[in-house]
Amino acid sequence: MTDMFDRAQELEQRQREEALARHAAKQQAGSSFSHCNDCGEPIPERRRLCVPGCTRCIDCQNEHEKRSAR
């Protein structure tokens, strides 16, 4: 008989796998922008290669994440 802890672990594992799948799909969604969508500055090539589909420079992405967390 499964108990409450087993079901909680199964739910956590399923949610983790779904989140990882969403993240992978998002990264494969398309090519990165050459310039930041927010400030217009060039996005470094290394960032575009490491984060496929990125639309913001690192500074603007950090600000976006801070605003989203609030």
Summary of the structure (lengths in Angstrom):
residues: 70
radius of gyration: 17.3
end to end distance: 41.4
largest distance: 58.0
contacts: 153
relative contact order: 0.13
helix: 60%
strand: 3%
